[in-house]
Amino acid sequence: IYIEGGFGKLTLQTGDFAGGVSAIGDAGDAADIDAEGLLAIVEGVGLLGANPFVAVDLAPGRALDANLEILTGGTVDMGGLSAAIDIKLGTDSAGTDADSSAFTSIAAWDLGLNYAMGDMALAFAYDSDNDWGMSASMGVAGFGVDATVYNNNADDHEKSGMFYSIAASTSLNGFGLSLGVDQDMQPTVNLSKSMGGLSI
């Protein structure tokens, strides 16, 4: 459900909210809200291409002084270059019933940069978990080429290190062909055919 007007846009939803930073691999997804109830998102229109937002999880049983989750940030569009930041704030209660106080801290953050010019697009993401990722896409000789590289600071017993993938795709007379390879040199080949409303 959303309401849009001169103030901006108010959205009420029960789904999760990832903010304005687009994740690249495992990078750029540290500051998200996993909705436990109704999520309220207020988006505004600022100056010089800025679009700020605030999202609050209105889960039942949450109060302003206990476990409140807030995600704030925004995007700035400067022609072909855009930047986005997400900041997740956590509010915890401290003290006793007689002398209780609340404090707000930065629980996580994401940073994203994007640049587009013609048929070329570049993107970078970094977050508070020290995960980073880069992606690039462009058109080369009739193929759309996409490349992604990112790191993964995995937990114990999980694979960590550098990950990458390169894929090239094209279409001709209703046929689609996609070729790809990843850091393990595992190839992928996809062939598709579109016939009216049927895709194979």
C-alpha positions in Angstrom: 0.0 0.0 0.0 1.4 3.4 -0.9 0.3 7.0 -0.8 2.0 9.6 -3.0 1.8 13.3 -2.8 3.7 16.6 -2.6 5.5 15.4 0.6 6.9 12.4 -1.2 5.7 8.8 -0.9 4.5 6.7 2.1 4.7 2.9 1.7 3.3 0.3 4.1 4.4 -3.2 3.4 5.0 -6.5 5.2 7.9 -7.6 3.1 11.6 -6.9 3.8 13.3 -3.7 2.6 16.9 -3.6 1.3 17.3 0.2 1.0 18.7 2.1 -2.0 22.0 0.3 -2.4 22.0 -2.6 -4.9 23.9 -5.6 -3.7 26.7 -7.1 -5.7 27.4 -10.6 -4.7 27.6 -10.5 -0.8 28.5 -6.8 -0.8 25.9 -4.0 -0.1 23.4 -6.1 1.9 24.5 -5.5 5.5 21.9 -2.7 6.2 18.6 -4.3 5.5 15.3 -4.7 7.5 13.9 -8.1 7.9 10.3 -7.1 8.5 8.7 -8.7 11.6 5.5 -6.7 11.2 4.2 -3.7 9.2 7.1 -1.7 7.6 6.6 2.0 7.0 8.8 3.7 4.4 8.8 7.4 3.8 10.6 8.6 0.7 11.1 12.3 -0.1 12.4 14.4 -3.0 15.3 16.6 -2.0 17.5 19.1 -3.7 20.0 18.4 -6.4 18.7 15.0 -7.3 18.7 13.7 -3.7 16.0 11.2 -2.7 16.1 10.5 1.1 14.1 7.8 2.8 13.4 6.5 6.3 12.0 3.0 7.0 10.7 1.8 10.4 9.7 -1.7 11.3 6.4 -1.4 13.3 6.5 -5.0 14.6 4.0 -5.7 17.4 5.5 -5.4 20.9 8.2 -3.0 19.8 8.4 0.4 21.6 10.4 3.5 21.0 12.9 2.5 23.7 13.3 -1.2 22.9 14.6 -3.0 19.8 13.4 -0.4 17.3 14.8 -0.9 13.8 15.3 2.1 11.6 16.8 2.1 8.1 17.6 5.5 6.6 19.7 6.9 3.8 19.1 8.0 0.2 20.3 8.3 -3.3 21.8 11.2 -5.2 21.7 11.3 -9.0 24.2 13.5 -10.8 23.7 12.7 -14.4 25.4 9.5 -15.3 26.8 9.1 -11.8 24.7 8.1 -8.8 25.5 7.3 -5.2 23.4 5.6 -2.5 23.9 5.0 1.2 21.9 2.9 3.7 22.3 3.3 7.4 20.7 0.9 9.9 20.1 2.3 13.3 19.4 0.1 16.3 17.7 1.4 19.5 18.3 -0.6 22.6 17.2 0.0 26.2 19.6 0.4 29.0 19.4 1.0 32.7 16.7 0.1 35.3 13.0 0.6 35.5 13.7 3.6 37.7 16.3 5.1 35.5 16.0 3.8 31.9 17.4 5.5 28.9 17.6 4.7 25.3 20.5 5.0 23.0 20.8 4.8 19.2 23.8 3.3 17.4 24.7 2.5 13.8 24.2 -1.2 13.5 25.2 -1.5 9.8 25.7 0.5 6.6 26.0 0.1 2.8 27.5 2.3 0.2 26.9 2.1 -3.5 28.2 3.9 -6.6 26.9 3.6 -10.2 28.0 5.1 -13.4 26.3 4.7 -16.8 27.3 6.1 -20.2 25.9 4.8 -23.4 25.8 1.0 -23.4 28.4 0.8 -20.6 27.5 0.6 -16.9 29.8 0.3 -13.8 28.8 -0.3 -10.2 30.6 -0.6 -6.9 29.2 -1.7 -3.5 30.8 -1.7 0.0 29.4 -2.4 3.4 30.1 -2.5 7.1 31.0 -6.2 7.0 34.0 -5.2 4.8 32.4 -6.9 1.8 33.0 -5.2 -1.5 31.9 -5.9 -5.1 32.2 -4.5 -8.6 30.3 -5.1 -11.7 30.5 -3.9 -15.3 28.3 -4.4 -18.4 28.8 -3.3 -22.0 27.9 -4.2 -25.5 30.7 -5.9 -27.5 30.2 -7.1 -31.1 26.5 -7.8 -30.7 26.9 -9.4 -27.3 25.9 -8.1 -24.0 28.9 -8.7 -21.6 28.5 -8.7 -17.9 31.3 -9.1 -15.4 31.1 -9.3 -11.6 33.9 -9.6 -9.0 33.4 -9.6 -5.2 34.9 -10.8 -2.0 33.3 -12.9 0.7 34.4 -12.9 4.4 32.6 -16.1 5.1 31.9 -17.8 8.5 33.8 -20.8 9.7 33.6 -23.9 7.4 32.4 -21.8 4.5 34.3 -20.8 1.4 35.8 -17.3 1.4 38.0 -15.3 -0.9 37.5 -13.8 -4.3 34.6 -14.6 -6.5 34.0 -13.6 -10.1 31.8 -14.4 -13.1 31.8 -13.3 -16.7 28.8 -13.8 -19.0 28.0 -12.9 -22.6 24.5 -13.1 -24.1 23.0 -12.3 -27.5 19.7 -12.9 -29.4 18.9 -13.5 -33.0 15.6 -14.4 -34.7 14.0 -15.4 -31.4 16.9 -17.4 -30.2 18.8 -16.4 -27.1 22.3 -17.6 -26.3 24.2 -17.0 -23.0 27.7 -18.2 -22.2 29.4 -17.8 -18.8 32.3 -18.9 -16.6 33.1 -18.4 -12.9 36.1 -18.4 -10.6 36.1 -22.2 -10.6 36.2 -22.2 -14.4 32.8 -23.8 -14.5 31.1 -22.9 -17.8 27.4 -22.3 -18.2 25.5 -22.4 -21.5 21.9 -21.3 -21.9 19.9 -21.5 -25.1 16.3 -20.3 -25.4 13.7 -19.9 -28.1 10.7 -17.6 -28.0 7.7 -18.5 -30.1 4.8 -16.1 -29.5 3.7 -16.6 -25.9 5.8 -19.7 -25.5 9.4 -19.7 -24.3 11.6 -22.8 -24.4 
